[in-house]
């Protein structure tokens, strides 16, 4: 009975003491059967006296459901964030970890998991400097991990012109992120 498959062969009587054929049925009982859909091959009534030797196949398919981990990234500046975050997850049955994994997701990224019915999915995320994470409980098969950038920094630029009378001043000052030559924000 090791592993997920086993075979048992038994010798049974074909007739009772009065000569009547004996009918047999194969049934299952045990722990966690509610987690499975059982498929039994022709086991309602087995009559060896009429049918001879028989093989009965019992197959149990684990009942599963889908859980989606969804990532949302919120930035106070309204910028599109391409940053990704590592997320860990644990699938537990009866309080015991059945499996663990990690995934890397960016904004609106999703990871679909197929888990046993009755399983609990716990999601964790490491701390990232400058970001606050919140993890929702499971709602309709979705767990949302939201990362919100901590308070956006403000940069104040005070422009002072020291010039001689009659000398033209440039009319455009821009702020460029990471020294990029294009796409600056006009400041004045």
C-alpha positions in Angstrom: 0.0 0.0 0.0 2.9 2.4 -0.6 2.5 5.4 -2.8 -0.7 6.4 -4.7 -1.5 3.0 -6.2 -2.0 -0.4 -4.7 -3.5 -3.7 -5.6 -5.1 -6.3 -3.4 -6.2 -9.7 -4.6 -8.5 -11.8 -2.4 -10.0 -15.2 -2.8 -13.8 -15.2 -2.0 -16.5 -17.9 -1.7 -18.8 -18.1 -4.7 -21.7 -19.7 -2.9 -23.1 -19.8 0.6 -23.7 -23.0 2.6 -27.1 -23.5 0.9 -25.6 -23.2 -2.6 -26.8 -19.7 -3.3 -24.5 -17.3 -5.2 -22.9 -14.7 -3.0 -22.8 -11.1 -4.2 -20.1 -8.7 -3.1 -19.7 -5.0 -3.2 -16.6 -2.9 -2.9 -16.8 0.3 -0.8 -14.4 2.8 0.7 -14.2 4.5 4.1 -11.5 6.4 5.8 -10.1 9.8 6.5 -10.4 12.7 4.1 -12.7 10.9 1.5 -14.7 14.1 1.3 -11.7 15.7 -0.5 -12.0 13.2 -3.4 -14.5 12.2 -6.1 -14.6 8.4 -6.1 -14.9 6.5 -9.3 -15.7 2.8 -8.9 -15.8 0.4 -11.8 -18.9 -1.8 -11.8 -19.0 -2.5 -8.0 -22.7 -2.3 -7.2 -22.9 -6.1 -7.2 -20.3 -8.6 -8.0 -21.3 -12.2 -8.2 -18.3 -14.4 -8.8 -20.4 -17.6 -9.3 -21.9 -16.0 -12.4 -19.0 -13.8 -13.6 -15.8 -15.6 -12.7 -12.7 -13.7 -11.7 -13.1 -9.9 -11.7 -10.8 -6.9 -11.3 -12.4 -3.9 -9.7 -10.8 -0.5 -10.2 -11.3 2.3 -7.7 -10.0 5.7 -8.6 -10.1 8.8 -6.5 -9.7 12.2 -8.0 -8.8 15.0 -5.7 -11.4 17.8 -5.7 -9.6 21.0 -6.5 -10.3 24.7 -6.8 -8.4 27.7 -8.2 -6.9 30.4 -6.1 -5.4 33.5 -7.8 -2.8 35.7 -6.2 -3.2 39.2 -7.7 -0.6 42.0 -7.4 -1.6 45.6 -7.3 1.1 48.4 -7.1 0.0 51.9 -6.1 2.3 54.9 -6.5 1.3 58.3 -5.0 2.9 60.1 -8.0 0.6 58.4 -10.5 3.6 56.9 -12.3 3.3 53.5 -13.9 5.5 51.2 -11.9 7.3 48.3 -13.6 8.9 47.0 -10.4 8.3 43.4 -9.4 8.0 41.8 -6.0 8.7 38.3 -4.8 5.7 36.7 -3.1 5.8 33.4 -1.1 2.8 31.1 -0.7 2.0 28.1 1.4 -0.8 25.6 0.7 -2.0 24.0 4.0 -4.3 21.1 4.8 -5.6 20.6 8.3 -3.0 23.0 9.6 0.0 21.3 8.0 1.9 22.8 5.1 1.3 20.6 2.0 3.4 22.7 -0.4 5.2 26.0 -0.7 6.3 28.2 -3.5 7.3 31.6 -4.7 6.4 33.8 -7.6 7.5 37.2 -8.9 4.7 39.6 -9.9 4.4 43.2 -11.0 1.4 45.5 -11.2 -1.7 43.6 -12.2 0.3 40.3 -12.4 -1.5 37.1 -11.4 -0.5 33.6 -10.3 -3.1 30.9 -10.5 -2.8 28.0 -8.1 -4.8 24.7 -8.2 -5.3 23.6 -4.7 -7.3 20.9 -2.9 -10.8 21.7 -1.8 -10.6 22.6 1.9 -7.0 23.8 1.6 -5.9 27.2 3.0 -3.5 29.4 1.0 -1.3 31.8 3.0 0.6 34.5 1.2 3.6 36.4 2.5 5.9 39.0 1.1 9.3 40.3 2.2 9.6 43.9 3.3 10.7 46.3 0.6 12.2 49.7 1.6 9.9 52.5 0.6 6.9 50.3 0.2 4.0 49.2 2.4 2.4 45.8 1.7 -1.1 44.7 2.6 -2.4 41.2 1.9 -6.1 40.5 1.7 -7.8 37.4 2.9 -9.1 35.1 0.2 -12.3 36.4 -1.4 -14.0 34.5 -4.2 -10.8 32.6 -4.9 -8.6 35.7 -5.1 -5.9 36.9 -2.7 -4.7 40.5 -3.4 -1.3 41.7 -2.5 -1.1 45.5 -2.6 2.2 47.4 -2.5 1.8 51.1 -1.9 4.8 53.4 -2.3 5.4 55.3 0.9 5.0 59.0 0.9 6.2 60.4 -2.4 9.2 62.8 -2.0 8.7 66.4 -3.0 11.4 68.3 -4.7 11.2 72.1 -4.6 13.2 74.1 -7.2 13.8 77.7 -6.5 15.1 79.5 -9.6 17.0 82.8 -9.1 18.2 84.8 -12.2 21.3 86.8 -11.7 21.7 88.7 -14.9 22.5 92.1 -16.3 19.9 94.4 -17.5 18.7 93.6 -21.1 20.2 90.1 -21.3 17.5 87.5 -22.2 16.8 84.7 -19.8 16.1 81.1 -20.9 12.4 80.5 -20.8 12.4 76.7 -20.0 13.5 74.8 -16.9 12.9 71.0 -16.8 13.3 68.3 -14.3 14.7 65.1 -15.8 14.6 61.7 -14.0 17.9 59.8 -13.9 19.4 62.3 -16.3 17.2 61.2 -19.2 17.4 63.8 -22.0 13.7 63.6 -22.9 10.3 63.6 -21.2 11.2 66.1 -18.5 8.6 67.9 -16.4 8.4 71.6 -17.2 9.0 73.6 -14.1 8.7 77.2 -15.3 
